[in-house]
Amino acid sequence: MQREEKAIGDARASHRVRLGAMLAVACGMLLCWVLSNTRLTWIAPTARVYARRSGHFTVNVSGALSPLARMARYRLNGGEWSAVGQGAPRVQPPFFMIELDPARLRAGANRVSIETYAYGQWRPRAAEVNVNYDPSAVRLPVEIDWREGQLEIEEGCWEIADIAGERVARPKPGYEEYDRIAIIAGAFEGGRSIRAEMTFRGQICQRPFGFGVLSLWGGRPDHPGVPLRRGWLYGMAWFYSPQNGVGNQFSYKHGGREELTRESFRSYEVRPGIRYVVHVEARPRLDAQGRPAGYHQRMKWWAKGEPIPEEWIELDCGEGDPLRVAEYGVAIIAHRCKVDFGRVTVRALLNSEFRSQNSE
């Protein structure tokens, strides 16, 4: 009797082992099938053409990784591999960003190759995106009303939408967060006059928020090889909640170092559903010998339909404190808030105009 019971027990144990092995093989096959049929990388649509960049002002390609992805890397035009950039607060996983230095870009088509590795697999999944770059001088004026669908994204998820019969650009609903930036004009020297219309829809949290125009966008300074740059370089005219007002800012931050900021603000209350207009003029300042001496910026802000303010809000910045005279782009920015951007216009301010201002 004991022998029979032992034989039956051994048979059952052997059956359980075989069944467990079969289940393990089946689970492994199912996992392999899932991994081989799951999209590991989503790449955001790129602009038809990326306008001229300079210095730390990069061409950015963004996307998102599947939860099954353990690592992703990229290379430009068959060069060396580098890790894609991720990190708070700019790019929260699963999103990623690839920042392409303008010095490494060719005029015309550039090939960005991306390899994504899944958990449990050693062979990567490959993807490619083409970046069409135009390093030629920016032609002003630039007038954008979003009807042509051109959207050159610098930071975050954006979309063009039809709101009350008008086409607007906005951070995609549900993805409004830190520093959502879209490029209006590529890098160019000299003075610029910018006018933008914006409808404020509300803040998304109790943290600081703001929106407006990056009149002098110089990109994100950091050490070479950093996967996600940590600095910034800009002149800006915007509403910023910690100041409870509108005004000008010049700011420089290299990598993880302390920032250097100059600003001038005036109290102003913004309300959801109101369309605001900002008009900003940024000019290089020249010394008596005509050499660069920093920047002067002035701005006006008002609700559309109301009288335009007579007085300007003004700010001076010495050369290198914190901006030096160089090529800068123009962009729009929404920071932790919902904003619809309407028509944006960028015009040149001639040297004679800012020379006459400096002599006043």
Helices and strands as residue ranges (DSSP letters): H 2-37, E 41-43, E 59-65, E 69-76, E 82-83, E 95-100, G 102-104, E 108-118, E 125-133, E 142-144, E 152-155, E 158-163, E 166-171, E 180-188, E 191-203, E 210-217, E 232-240, G 241-243, E 245-253, E 260-267, E 275-286, E 292-303, E 313-317, E 328-335, E 337-349, H 351-359
